[in-house]
Amino acid sequence: MKAFIIKKYSKKEKLQLTEVAEPIVKGNEVLVQIHAAGVNLLDSMIKRGDFKLFLPYKTPLINGHDMAGTVVKVGLAVKNFKIGDEVYSRVGDYRIGTFAEFISVNVSDLSLKPKNLTMEEAASIPLVGLTSWQALVEIGKLKKGQKVFIQAGSGGVGTFAIQLAKYLGAFVATTTSTTNIDLVKSLGADLVVDYKKEDFETKLKDYDLVLHSNRDPKILEKSLRILKSGGQLISLVGPPTPEFADALGLSWPLKLVINLLSFSARKKAKKQNVSFKFLFMKAEGKQLEQITQLIESGVIKPVIDKVFPFEQTNDAMAYVESGRTKGKVVIKVK
């Protein structure tokens, strides 16, 4: 089969299109013929080796985390999926490889795709959907009437998280550029800050939760200050925390490094009497099933910027890295 591989960790080297063997299906896995694959910043970060400290992939490897496709083979232990099922997934860590024609997926990471979405639309959902769900529902426990600040509202996670937060009954503030104000308002944002013209710290106060996705340390400090006492900031970009290191079962030297990395952020949060948490989202088929229900009921709609042909996967990666996307970028594989 054809696949785009990371030959070695590199900031400059592109993915290489090559022929590789079709995956072997184990007892609790299904083989999926991929129709479409979502493209995420995480794919670029894996390619660069940003996470090799605690996600040490061996190269060469096939890149890609999101996909939608059709089940073509099932393992002997599989009972809840059959050949012909249309499915989607954010595949598990150490099992990535959606920039390819086929992939073997553990059934615990899989869900039937929403019936009302195309393959391209479905492929845009898993990573951003699960990230939003785990931040707002699982960790944040966002409740009706609470105030949430979702940074970068027109991005992949932002466009999904705004819709989910509104469904949960929250008041939603977000940042975006002038050209995307109408988009984020159409998704449900109650208060929109044009980051090119305004400082969000002067507009926002006493928020219950911040979904943080900006690497600028100054933005992190401002985000902590707009929280009310007892509020929480959930960061998608780090620095990672000791709790994260414990969850991954890292060695004590790595735990020490991670403790030092996040010490300043945790100290500033404690001074404000708020909490700082790091989310490195996990694959979870059961949560994806709940997201499917919201999509099929019309609560959440996918937002897709561009669909690239499979051969232009590197162009799709470069476009996502530019930071100019409105919603998600998808690769049409089949």
N, C-alpha and C positions, 0 to 999 in steps of 0.2 A: 504494500500500500504506500501511498505518498504521504509524507509528513514533513513539517517544518521543525528542524531540530536546533537546539543550542549546542554547538560544537564545543565551546568553552566559554566560561564566564567572561563577558566583555561589554564595555559601554559602547564601543564603536562597531563591532562585528555584527552583521545581520544574521537572522535565522537562515538556515540552509535547507532548501527543498531537496528531499532525497527519498529513495525507496527503502522501506524498512519492513520487517516481517509483521504480519498481522498478529495482534495480541492473542495470547492463550487465555481461555476462559476457565477460571477456577469454579469450585462448587457453588459459592455464594455470589457469583458475578454474572453479568450479562454482557454480550458483545453488542455494541451499538454502532450502526452505520451513521456517521455524523452528517447531518444536513447543513448545520450552521454552528458557528462558534463565536461566543462573545469575546471581545478584546478588552483587557483591563490593564490599568497601570501596574498591577501586581505581576503581570506577565513580563513587563519590562524590567521590573525590580528583580525578578528571578533571573532573567537573562544577564543582568549586570552583576549578580552575585550579592545583592544587598542583604539577603537573608541567610547567607551561607554559614553564618555563625551558629544559627539554631535550626536551619533547614538545609543541611548539607547534601544537596543533590549531587549525584555522580553524573558527570558529562561523558559522552553526549546524551541528551535527553530531549524528548518531544515537549514543546512548550504548549501552554494553553490550559485554562481552568474551567471555562464555561462551555456547555454544548447543548444542542437539541438534536434528536435523531430518532432512528427506528431500531428496535431490538431485532437482531438477526440470529442470535444464538443465546441459549440460557444454560447456566450451570446446573448440575444435578440437584443441588440443594435449594434452588430457586422455586418459590411457590406463588409469589405475588406479581410476577411479570411473565409475559409470554411473547413468543415471536410475533412481530407485527405491531407491538405496542409502540406508540409515539411517546417518547420520554424526554426529560431534560434534567440537567444536573450541574452543580459546581462540584467537580470530582474532588476526592480527598487529597490531602497533601501526600507527597511521595507517590501519587498515582495520577499525576497530571499528564496531559498529552492530547488536548482537544484540537490542536492545529494539525489534524490528520483525518484520514478517511474513515478510520475505525478506532474504537477504544473499548477496553474492557473495564466495566464499572461495578464496584461493590453495590449491591442492592440497597444498603443502608444510606447511600449517598444519592439515591435516585427517586424521582417522582414521575408519574404520568404528567405529560405536558398539558397546560390549559387548552381546552378544546377550542376556545375562541381566539387563539393566537396562531400565527404562522410559525414555521420553524425559526425564521430569523428573529421574530419578536420574542419567541420563547427563549432562544439562546442569549438574549440580552438581559435576562432576569436573574438567574441563580445567584451569582456572586453579590450583586448590589442588593438583591432582595434579602438574602440571608444576612448580609452585613447590617442592613437597616433593621431587620427583625431582631437580631441578637443584641444590637445596641439599644433600641427603643423598647422592645418587649422583654427580652430575657434579662438584660443587665439593668437598663434604665427603668423598667416597670412604669413606663409613662402612663399617666392617668388623665382622665377627662378634666379639663380646666387648667392643667399645668401648662407652663410656657417652655418651649424648646427652641433653641437656636441651632439651625442646621446650616453649616457653612457650605459655600459653593453649591447653591441650590440648583444650578442648571447642569451640574455634572452628573455622572452615572449614578452614584449613590444619592446625591441630593434630590434628583427628580423622583426617585423611588421613595426616599425617606420622608419627603414632604407629604406625599399622598398617604403613606402609612400613619404618620403623626396626626394628620387630619382625621383619618378613620378612627384613631384612638381618642379623638376629642380634644386634642391639644391646640393651644395658640402657637402658631409657627412663624418664627422670624428667620430670614435667610439673607445671604449676601449673593450678589451677582453683578454683572456689568449692565450698562444701560440697555444694550440690545436684547438682553434676555429677561428683562423685568416682566413683560407680558407672559412669557412662558411660565415662570415660576408662580405668578399670580393665578394662571389658569390651572395649575396643579394644586392650588389651595393655600399658598403662602399668604399670611395675614399682614405681615410687615416685611417690606423688602428694602434692604440697604444697598445702594449702588456703591460698591467698594471703591470705584474710581473717583467718586465725588464726596463720599461721606465716611466718617469713622464710626463703626458699629458700636463702639464703647459709649459714644455720646447718645446713642439712640436706644440702647437696650439696658435693662436693669431688672434685678431680682428674678432671674430665670432659674427654672428648676433643673434644666439639663442642657448641655452643649454637646452636639455631635461635631467633633473637631477633626478637620482634615487638611490643615494648613501647617507646613513645616517651619514657618517663621516663628522663632521663639517669642517675639513681641506679640504676635497674634495669640499665642498660647496664654501669655500673661494677661492680656486684655480679656480673653475668654473666661479665665478664672475669675476676674474681677466683676463680670456682669452676673455671676451666679449669686443667688441668695444663700444665706447660711444653710448648710445641709444639702446644698445642690451638688450635682455631679457633672464632671466633664469626662466624656468617653472619647478617647483619641483613636483614630484609625491610622495615624502616622507615627505614633510613639512620642517620647521614648518608651520602650517596653518596661514593665514593672516586675518586681519580685514575684507577684502572684502569677504572672504570665510564665516566668521561669520555672516556678514550682509545677504549674499545670503541664509543662512540656517535659518535666523530669530532667532538667539540664544538670550538668555537673556543677560542683560548687564553685570552680573558677569562673564558669560562665554566669552563674547566679550572682557572683560578686561583681562582675562587669556590668550586668544589667541593673543591679542595685545602684551602682554608681551613675549609670547613664540617666536614670530617672530620679535621682536623689533631689535635684534642684526643683523639678516640676512638682514632686510630692511635697516638698517643704513649703513651696509657695501655696499649694492647695490647702495644706494644713493651716497655714497662717490665715487664709480666707475662711476657714472652717467649711471647706468643701472637699469633695473627693476627686482624685485623678485616677482614671482607669484606662488601661490599654486593651483594645480589642483586636485580636488577630483572628478573623472569622474562621469558622470551621464548617466543613461540609456536613449537611444534615438533611436527609431526605424527608423526615417527618415534618420539619419546619417548612420545607419546600411545599409539602402537601397543603399546609395551611395557607401559604402564599397563593397556591393554585386556586383555592376556594375564593380568595379575595379578588383574584383576577377574573375568574369566571363569573363572579357576581357583579363585575363592573366597578368595583371600588378602586382598583389600581390598574392603570394602563401603562404599557411600555412606552418609553420615549427613545426613539432611535434617530441618530444623526445621519450615519452613512452605512451602507452595506458594500463591502469590498469583495471582489472575486477571490477565491482561494489563492490563486497565483500571486495576488497583491497583498499577502499577509504582512510583509514587512512595511508596506505603505500604510496599512491599517495601524500597525504598531506605532509608526512615526506620527501619525495623525493624533492618536491618543496621547502620546508623549508631549505634543504641542500644547496641551491644556486648553484647546479651543473648542472642545466637543460640547454639544448640547445633548445630554443624555448619553446613549451608548453607541458604540461602533461594533459592527458585526461582520464576520466573514462568512460568505456563502460557500460551503464546501461541496455540496452535492447539487 
